[in-house]
Amino acid sequence: MARIYITHHPQEEAFALQIARSLVDLGADVWIDLPQIPPGRFHNNMAVGFETCEAMVAVLSPAVIVERQVIDDWNTFHERGKPVVLAARQPPATFGIGLQPGQYVDFAPGYETGLAQLVATLRYHNALPSTQAPPQPAASVLSSPPTAQPTVGAGRVLPAPPPPPAQRQILGSGGLLRRGGGTTQPSPSQETAYAVPSGEAPRRNNLLIPIILGVLLALIALGALVFLVLLPQQERANQEATQVVLGVTATEQQRQIDAQGTAEAQGILLTQQALAQTQAADAAANQQIGATETAVAMATAMVNATVDFQVTQLAATLAAEDVNQSRRELIAVEATLTAQALLGRGILPPIAPTTNRFTEQSLLYSLQQEWIIGDYAVRLWEDPTMTYSALTIDRANQPRIQVDSYRGGTVSDLTRSDVTGNGNPDVVFEMSYGGATGLSCSVMVYDLGARALRVAETPAGACGSRFADLNSDRAQELIVGDTTFAYQFCSGAESPIVEVVLAYDRFAGRYIPLSANFPQYYRTQAEAYMAARADLTTQLSVQAEAGQMESVKCAVLGAILPYLYGGMGETAWREFARLYPYADAAQFRAEILDLFNNSPFCK
């Protein structure tokens, strides 16, 4: 008896009950959460339903975004390896679930149309009885994920399992694909295995088919050569020879007959004529035999050449397959030995992290990149939805460090180097945040000394940080963008984003804002800004006359903020007075000071 679990939001109770009645009519037992269960094959013991049902129908609606019970049921049922069919009366994309047409059962065209599609999908997964071969489903089921992963809301993703692998791989902490084409290194307790894809073993026997075909084609070519070319030529030669012999013989006979005029002479001449004809026929036969022997020799040479080529090709194919198999075995052995060597050094094996920051997601991470730095293992992970990433730093007898980020989070190429100048290698990670105006970033620096310590974590700001040794002291300064003035006086495109310099303080053991210690760096920026706008004063006057004061204010900020951040306050306000001679100058200056003093990089 088919058992189907229907999960829905209370607002979709009538629609879910309609589906339930239709499935009961088709012979199914239905588990559905309703205040009053109708008679028949209806059940409301939902815990039993999770254990006994073969499939789930999840009714999607705008309400499931607010109350996540349907999504939680979806995840729980999917974790048990059972198919989940999505159904909706309107496109899920209109209420924040990123599914494309064909990835769910669409009831919008009409209930009967949607029901037929739902029944076909359930029968395809053997969740409904059927008297004929199950049709191909038109809707996506979580046991076979769609090509586009469904997303929920702004930046939230519904999990879907990865497609089944084409070959058996090491699961758990090993065998997961890395970024760049590598694989993770399995621990000694794991089995290293490789399964040859189906159809590879018979390939060696199938290569005999081209050899047989080559022989047959050569024999056919031989026959065609003999019957179409050589035999007609031989026949013409025989005829010509016979005619010549007969002509000569006839002339001689006639002369002798005329000379002798007797019956005896005629008989002798006739005998000679027959003998000449027999000799001509023998010569023609011998010539035909010679031509046939030549044709047979040519055909035999063609057959031998074809066989030699096929045998050579077969040998080359077998050799290549042996090399590939040996290479795969060598890679597997090297991976196992590497894992054993790391374990012997006390390097912890790769254990997939659980999510910390994004608690609403049930994420299973796969390893993408790995750095072994001394006794530390630094690893970058990614979730199946390609939305989130996680950085982990592990060392024996130390608690794990984990940083969760959106997928834009990156590990800098400076990782492994000593950016702080204190003699220890460092890890530099720029994590990403989602926001209404796009991604913003925070830079984290971890010092890998006797204990892994976080020596820098910048407030969220513009992405694209960089390191530079501005004062030649062998320690790299961290330069990040300050978005404090973004959208304050004008649009984001015109808003200035000022660079802020953070320097490593050896006494504090961390990076702190020290922009004012680098005046020459900011003076160069201010001068470059003015050089690129030689007619800035004229442009400001034209914009002010046109009433475009927001653009005027942002242009003035671009000229004075480098001086202000670089500790050159007098120069900044002198330029301000020159460029902004308008009635609200005092108020504008006070607003600038208030924003500057409250910037997280100026405290």
C-alpha positions in Angstrom: 0.0 0.0 0.0 1.4 3.4 -1.0 2.0 5.8 1.9 2.4 9.5 1.2 3.2 12.3 3.7 1.7 15.8 2.9 3.2 18.8 4.6 1.6 22.2 4.3 1.0 25.5 6.0 -2.4 25.9 7.7 -3.3 28.6 5.1 -3.0 25.9 2.4 -5.2 23.4 4.3 -8.0 23.3 1.8 -5.6 22.8 -1.2 -3.6 20.1 0.7 -6.8 18.3 1.6 -7.9 18.4 -2.0 -4.6 16.7 -3.0 -5.0 14.2 -0.2 -8.5 13.1 -1.3 -7.2 12.7 -4.9 -4.3 10.5 -3.8 -6.6 8.4 -1.5 -8.8 7.8 -4.5 -5.8 6.5 -6.3 -5.1 3.9 -3.6 -2.7 5.8 -1.3 -2.6 6.1 2.5 -2.1 9.8 3.3 -0.5 11.2 6.5 -1.7 14.9 6.8 -1.9 17.3 9.8 -5.5 18.4 10.0 -7.7 19.3 13.0 -10.2 16.8 11.8 -9.2 13.8 9.8 -11.7 12.6 7.2 -12.7 9.0 7.0 -10.8 6.6 4.8 -7.0 6.2 4.4 -6.1 9.4 6.3 -3.7 9.5 9.3 -2.5 12.3 11.6 0.2 10.6 13.5 3.0 12.6 11.9 5.8 10.9 13.7 4.7 7.5 12.4 4.3 9.1 8.9 8.0 10.2 8.8 9.0 6.6 9.5 6.6 4.7 7.2 5.8 7.0 4.2 7.5 6.3 0.9 7.3 9.9 -0.4 6.4 13.5 0.7 4.4 16.1 -1.1 5.5 19.6 0.2 3.0 22.4 -0.6 4.9 25.7 -1.2 3.3 29.0 -0.5 4.4 32.5 0.7 3.6 31.5 4.3 6.4 28.9 4.4 9.0 31.7 4.2 7.8 33.2 7.5 7.0 29.9 9.3 9.6 27.3 8.3 7.7 24.1 9.4 7.2 23.0 5.8 10.9 23.5 5.0 11.9 21.7 8.3 9.7 18.8 7.3 11.2 18.8 3.8 14.8 18.7 5.3 14.0 16.0 7.8 12.3 13.8 5.2 15.1 14.3 2.7 17.8 13.4 5.3 16.1 9.9 5.4 16.8 9.4 1.7 13.2 9.6 0.5 11.9 11.6 -2.5 10.2 14.9 -1.9 7.9 16.4 -4.5 7.3 20.2 -4.5 3.8 21.5 -5.4 2.6 25.1 -5.7 -0.3 27.1 -7.0 1.9 30.0 -8.0 5.5 30.3 -9.1 7.7 29.9 -6.0 10.0 32.6 -7.3 7.3 35.2 -6.7 7.5 34.6 -2.9 11.3 34.1 -2.6 12.0 30.4 -3.4 14.3 30.3 -6.5 12.8 27.3 -8.4 12.5 27.3 -12.2 9.5 25.9 -14.2 9.9 22.1 -14.3 11.5 21.9 -10.8 8.1 21.7 -9.1 4.5 20.5 -9.8 2.7 23.6 -11.2 -1.0 23.7 -10.3 -1.4 27.3 -11.7 -2.7 26.1 -15.1 -5.5 24.1 -13.3 -5.9 21.5 -10.6 -6.4 18.6 -13.0 -3.3 19.5 -14.9 -1.2 19.8 -11.7 -2.7 16.5 -10.3 -1.7 14.6 -13.4 1.8 15.9 -13.2 1.9 15.0 -9.5 0.6 11.5 -10.0 3.1 10.9 -12.8 6.0 12.0 -10.6 4.9 9.9 -7.6 4.5 6.8 -9.9 7.9 7.4 -11.3 9.3 7.0 -7.8 7.1 4.0 -7.1 5.1 5.9 -4.5 1.8 5.2 -6.2 0.4 2.0 -7.7 0.4 1.9 -11.5 -0.7 -0.6 -14.1 1.8 0.5 -16.7 5.4 1.5 -16.9 5.8 4.7 -14.8 6.1 7.9 -17.0 9.1 10.3 -16.7 8.2 12.9 -14.1 7.9 16.5 -15.1 8.7 17.9 -11.7 12.0 18.0 -9.8 12.3 15.7 -6.7 14.9 16.2 -4.1 16.2 12.7 -4.7 17.3 14.0 -8.1 18.2 17.7 -7.7 17.5 20.3 -10.3 20.4 22.0 -12.1 19.6 25.3 -10.5 19.6 25.1 -6.7 16.4 26.5 -5.1 17.0 29.6 -3.0 14.8 30.9 -0.2 14.7 34.6 0.6 17.7 36.9 0.4 20.8 34.8 0.5 19.2 31.7 2.1 19.3 28.4 0.2 17.2 25.3 0.6 19.6 22.3 0.7 19.5 19.7 -2.0 21.7 16.6 -2.2 24.5 16.5 -4.7 24.0 14.2 -7.8 25.0 10.6 -7.4 28.7 10.1 -8.3 29.7 8.3 -11.5 32.3 6.3 -9.5 32.5 5.2 -5.9 34.4 7.8 -3.8 35.7 8.0 -0.3 33.0 9.7 1.8 33.1 11.5 5.1 36.4 13.4 5.5 38.0 12.1 2.3 37.4 11.7 -1.4 35.6 15.0 -1.8 36.6 17.1 -4.8 38.9 20.1 -4.1 39.0 23.4 -6.0 41.6 23.1 -8.7 40.9 19.4 -9.5 42.6 17.7 -6.4 41.0 15.4 -3.8 41.1 15.5 -0.1 43.5 13.1 1.6 41.8 10.3 3.4 42.8 9.2 6.9 44.5 5.8 7.4 41.3 4.3 8.7 39.4 5.0 5.5 39.4 2.7 2.5 41.1 4.0 -0.7 39.2 2.6 -3.6 38.5 3.2 -7.3 35.7 1.7 -9.3 36.3 1.4 -13.1 33.2 2.9 -14.8 30.8 0.3 -16.3 31.7 -0.7 -19.9 35.4 -0.2 -19.5 36.3 -3.9 -19.1 34.6 -5.0 -22.4 36.4 -2.4 -24.4 39.4 -4.7 -25.0 37.2 -7.4 -26.5 35.2 -4.9 -28.5 38.5 -3.8 -30.3 38.5 -7.2 -32.1 35.5 -6.0 -34.1 37.4 -3.5 -36.2 40.0 -6.2 -37.1 37.3 -8.5 -38.4 35.7 -5.7 -40.3 39.1 -4.8 -41.8 39.6 -8.4 -43.1 36.1 -8.5 -44.6 36.6 -5.2 -46.4 39.9 -6.3 -47.8 38.4 -9.6 -49.2 35.5 -7.6 -50.7 38.1 -5.3 -52.3 40.0 -8.3 -53.7 36.9 -9.8 -55.3 35.9 -6.5 -56.8 39.4 -6.0 -58.3 39.4 -9.5 -59.9 35.9 -9.5 -61.4 35.6 -5.8 -62.3 39.1 -5.0 -63.6 41.4 -7.9 -64.1 39.0 -10.5 -65.7 37.6 -8.0 -68.3 41.2 -7.0 -69.2 42.3 -10.7 -69.5 39.3 -11.5 -71.7 40.1 -8.7 -74.1 43.7 -9.8 -74.3 42.7 -13.4 -75.1 40.3 -12.3 -77.8 42.9 -10.2 -79.4 45.6 -13.0 -79.3 43.1 -15.5 -80.7 42.2 -13.2 -83.5 45.8 -12.6 -84.5 46.7 -16.3 -84.4 43.5 -17.2 -86.4 44.2 -14.5 -88.9 47.8 -15.7 -89.5 46.7 -19.4 -89.6 43.9 -18.7 -92.0 46.1 -16.9 -94.4 48.7 -19.7 -94.4 46.0 -22.3 -94.7 44.5 -20.6 -97.7 47.9 -20.3 -99.4 48.6 -24.0 -98.8 45.1 -25.0 -100.0 45.5 -23.0 -103.1 49.0 -24.4 -103.7 48.2 -28.0 -103.0 44.5 -28.1 -103.8 44.1 -31.4 -102.0 42.0 -32.7 -99.2 45.1 -33.9 -97.3 46.5 -30.5 -97.2 43.3 -29.1 -96.0 43.2 -31.6 -93.1 46.8 -30.8 -92.2 46.1 -27.1 -92.2 42.9 -27.7 -90.1 44.9 -29.7 -87.6 47.5 -26.9 -87.4 44.8 -24.4 -86.9 43.3 -26.3 -84.0 46.8 -26.7 -82.5 47.4 -22.9 -82.8 44.1 -22.2 -81.1 44.9 -24.5 -78.2 48.3 -22.9 -77.7 46.7 -19.4 -77.8 44.1 -20.5 -75.2 46.8 -22.0 -73.0 48.8 -18.7 -73.2 45.7 -16.7 -72.3 45.0 -19.0 -69.4 48.5 -18.7 -68.1 48.3 -14.9 -68.4 45.0 -14.9 -66.5 46.5 -17.1 -63.7 49.4 -14.7 -63.4 47.0 -11.7 -63.1 44.9 -13.6 -60.5 48.0 -14.4 -58.5 49.1 -10.7 -58.6 45.6 -9.6 -57.4 45.6 -12.2 -54.6 49.1 -11.0 -53.5 47.9 -7.4 -53.5 44.8 -8.3 -51.5 46.8 -10.3 -49.0 49.2 -7.4 -48.5 46.1 -5.1 -47.8 44.7 -7.6 -45.3 48.1 -8.0 -43.6 48.5 -4.2 -43.4 45.0 -3.8 -41.9 45.5 -6.5 -39.4 48.9 -5.1 -38.4 47.4 -1.6 -37.9 44.5 -3.0 -35.8 46.9 -5.0 -33.7 49.1 -2.0 -33.2 46.1 0.2 -32.2 44.9 -2.5 -29.8 48.3 -2.7 -28.2 48.5 1.1 -27.8 45.0 1.2 -26.3 45.8 -1.6 -23.8 49.1 0.1 -22.9 47.3 3.5 -22.3 44.7 1.8 -20.1 47.4 0.1 -18.1 49.2 3.4 -17.6 45.9 5.2 -16.5 45.1 2.4 -14.1 48.6 2.6 -12.6 48.4 6.3 -12.3 45.0 6.1 -10.5 46.5 3.5 -8.1 49.5 5.6 -7.5 47.4 8.7 -6.7 45.4 6.7 -4.2 48.5 5.3 -2.5 50.1 8.8 -2.4 46.9 10.2 -0.8 46.9 7.5 1.8 50.6 7.9 2.6 50.2 11.7 2.8 47.3 11.3 5.2 49.3 8.9 7.3 52.3 11.2 7.3 50.3 14.2 8.4 48.6 12.2 11.1 52.0 11.1 12.4 53.0 14.8 12.6 49.9 15.5 14.7 48.0 17.2 11.9 44.3 16.6 12.4 42.4 15.0 9.5 39.9 17.1 7.5 36.6 17.0 9.5 33.8 18.9 7.8 32.6 21.9 9.9 29.1 22.5 11.1 27.6 25.9 10.5 28.0 28.6 13.1 26.9 31.9 11.6 24.2 30.7 9.3 22.1 28.8 11.9 19.0 28.6 9.7 20.8 26.3 7.2 21.6 22.5 7.5 24.9 22.6 5.6 27.2 19.7 4.7 30.5 21.3 3.7 33.0 19.8 1.2 36.8 20.5 1.3 38.0 22.9 -1.5 41.5 23.9 -0.5 44.1 23.0 2.2 47.3 24.5 3.5 49.6 22.6 5.9 51.5 25.3 7.8 53.8 23.9 10.4 51.6 21.9 12.8 48.5 23.8 11.6 45.9 22.6 9.0 44.2 25.6 7.3 41.2 24.5 5.2 38.6 26.2 3.1 35.2 24.5 2.8 32.1 25.1 0.6 28.5 24.0 1.0 26.5 22.0 -1.7 24.4 25.0 -2.6 27.5 27.0 -3.6 26.3 29.9 -1.3 28.4 29.6 1.9 32.0 28.9 2.7 33.9 28.3 5.9 37.5 28.7 7.0 38.9 26.3 9.7 42.2 26.3 11.5 43.1 23.1 13.4 46.0 22.1 15.5 46.3 19.2 18.0 45.3 20.1 21.6 43.9 23.5 20.5 40.2 24.4 19.9 39.2 24.7 16.3 38.9 28.2 14.8 36.0 28.5 12.3 35.0 31.6 10.3 31.7 31.4 8.3 31.2 33.5 5.2 29.3 33.9 2.1 30.9 32.2 -0.9 32.8 35.3 -1.8 35.1 34.8 1.2 38.7 34.3 0.0 42.0 33.2 1.5 44.7 35.7 0.5 47.9 34.6 -1.3 49.8 36.2 1.6 48.7 33.2 3.8 51.9 31.3 5.0 53.9 34.6 4.9 54.8 36.8 8.0 52.7 39.9 7.3 53.0 41.1 10.9 56.8 40.9 11.0 56.9 39.0 14.3 58.4 35.8 12.9 55.3 33.7 12.7 53.4 32.6 9.6 49.9 34.2 9.2 46.5 33.4 7.7 44.7 36.2 5.9 41.0 35.7 5.2 38.5 38.2 3.7 35.0 37.1 4.7 31.9 38.4 2.9 28.6 39.6 4.2 25.3 39.8 2.4 23.4 43.1 2.5 20.7 45.1 0.7 23.4 47.1 -1.2 25.6 44.1 -2.1 28.5 42.4 -0.4 30.7 44.0 2.2 33.8 42.5 3.7 35.8 42.1 6.9 39.5 41.2 6.9 40.8 38.7 9.5 44.4 37.9 10.2 45.5 34.9 12.4 49.0 34.7 13.8 50.1 31.0 13.8 52.5 31.0 16.8 52.5 28.6 19.7 48.7 29.3 19.7 46.6 30.6 16.8 45.6 34.2 17.7 43.4 36.6 15.8 45.4 39.8 15.4 43.0 41.7 13.1 39.3 41.8 12.4 38.2 44.9 10.6 34.6 46.3 10.8 32.5 45.5 7.8 33.3 47.8 4.9 34.2 47.9 1.2 35.7 44.7 -0.2 39.2 44.7 -1.7 41.7 45.1 1.1 45.4 45.0 0.5 48.7 44.9 2.4 51.7 47.2 1.8 54.8 48.1 3.8 54.3 51.8 3.8 57.2 52.7 6.2 59.7 50.0 5.2 59.8 48.4 8.7 59.3 44.8 7.3 55.7 44.7 8.7 52.8 44.9 6.3 50.2 47.6 6.8 46.6 46.6 6.2 44.8 49.1 4.0 41.0 48.8 3.9 38.1 51.0 2.6 36.0 53.1 5.0 32.4 53.3 3.9 31.4 55.7 6.6 30.6 58.5 4.1 28.8 56.2 1.6 25.2 57.3 0.8 25.4 60.2 3.4 25.3 63.1 1.0 24.8 61.6 -2.5 24.3 58.3 -4.3 26.6 55.3 -3.8 28.3 55.8 -7.2 29.4 59.4 -6.2 30.1 58.6 -2.5 33.8 58.7 -1.6 35.4 55.6 0.0 38.5 56.6 1.9 41.4 54.2 2.5 42.3 53.6 6.1 45.7 52.3 7.2 45.9 49.7 10.0 49.4 49.0 11.4 50.6 46.0 13.5 51.3 47.1 17.1 53.9 44.8 18.6 53.0 45.8 22.1 49.3 45.3 21.7 49.8 42.2 19.5 47.2 43.3 17.0 46.4 45.7 14.1 45.1 49.1 15.1 44.1 52.2 13.0 47.1 54.5 12.5 46.2 56.5 9.4 47.6 59.7 10.9 51.1 58.2 11.0 51.2 58.1 7.2 50.6 61.8 6.1 52.7 61.5 2.9 50.6 58.5 1.7 47.4 60.6 2.1 48.9 63.8 0.6 49.8 61.8 -2.5 46.2 60.6 -2.8 44.8 64.2 -2.4 47.1 65.6 -5.0 46.2 62.8 -7.4 42.5 63.6 -6.9 43.0 67.3 -7.7 45.3 66.6 -10.7 42.6 64.4 -12.3 40.1 67.3 -11.8 42.0 70.4 -13.0 38.8 72.3 -13.5 37.1 71.1 -10.2 36.3 74.7 -9.0 34.5 75.4 -12.3 32.6 72.1 -12.2 31.4 72.8 -8.6 30.1 76.2 -9.6 28.1 74.8 -12.5 26.6 72.1 -10.4 25.8 74.5 -7.6 24.0 76.9 -10.0 22.0 73.8 -11.3 21.0 73.0 -7.7 23.0 69.7 -7.7 24.3 70.3 -4.2 24.6 66.6 -3.3 27.1 66.1 -6.1 29.0 69.2 -5.0 29.3 67.9 -1.4 30.6 64.5 -2.5 33.2 66.1 -4.8 34.4 68.3 -2.0 34.6 65.3 0.3 36.9 63.5 -2.2 39.3 66.4 -2.0 39.4 67.0 1.8 39.0 63.5 3.4 42.5 62.3 2.5 43.9 65.3 4.4 41.5 64.7 7.3 42.4 60.9 7.6 46.1 61.6 7.2 46.2 63.9 10.3 46.4 67.2 8.3 43.3 68.9 9.7 44.4 72.5 8.9 45.0 71.7 5.2 41.7 69.8 5.0 39.6 72.8 6.3 41.6 75.3 4.2 40.6 73.3 1.1 37.1 73.0 2.4 36.7 76.8 2.7 38.1 77.3 -0.8 35.9 74.7 -2.5 32.6 75.1 -0.6 31.8 78.9 -0.1 28.1 78.3 0.4 25.6 79.4 3.1 25.4 76.0 4.8 29.2 75.6 5.0 29.2 75.5 8.8 26.5 72.9 9.0 28.2 70.8 6.3 31.5 70.9 8.2 29.9 69.9 11.4 28.3 66.9 9.7 31.7 65.9 8.2 33.3 66.0 11.7 30.5 64.0 13.3 30.8 61.2 10.7 34.6 61.2 10.9 34.7 61.0 14.7 32.2 58.1 14.7 34.0 56.1 12.0 35.1 52.7 13.5 38.5 53.3 11.9 39.1 56.6 13.7 38.7 55.5 17.3 
